[in-house]
Amino acid sequence: MWPVRRPSPHPNQSGPPFNALAARRLRAALNMGPEHVAHGMRVSYGLPYVTPDLVIAWERGVVSPQNPELTALAGVLWCSPGDLIGRPQTLREHRIARSLAPEDVARAVGVALPVYLRMEETDGWRGTDRQSAALADVLGLALPDFVTVTGREEKLAGLLTSAVTTRWQGYVRPVAKVAPLDRRVLENVLQVLHQDYQGRMAATLSWGGGSGDSHEAGRDFLDRIVEHFWAAVEKHP
């Protein structure tokens, strides 16, 4: 069974996703304008082409800084490059975060390079169970990332929704096929989620809010059901 742990991101700086929001917040905390950041990068790091408009484009997520730019931006903002890196989400981003070439991953999981590249381009993993296990190993994927990268998150959300709205006991095995955790862990987590959801619905009704409010509370919980699931897994002893 998969170990019960959340990922501890240590992204490589060769091209993982840029955290535009973090860059904007760090700049604001230093009371700097985009023009100050651009000036610092030009003068202190020898990047004459950096303008305030380019800094704003980075902060809006229009474009992302490359390696030298990321290092310089971190220096100007008095932070580490890792503070400006977002968590990888796609198959390609996880590969880049590990500094692996497509050939390395294709060879490790046992698929032809053109096949792997198509899966990466379409963001649709279609490997076997054995190949999926090899993918998780070569990319160092924690279970939540593995579920997302292999396209299982939507199915997981559907199973969890059914589990909390009906009888959770009947969904332990189906959920385990999507998220291979220890059965005891899954039983406890599904029971907690079921009680949480039902408790929210009952509490809203008891406050006199009516069925409209209770349905709203229920929809909000179900919209974030996968997030609630991983949080409950993380808290499990």
Disulfide bonds with the S-S distance in Angstrom:
none
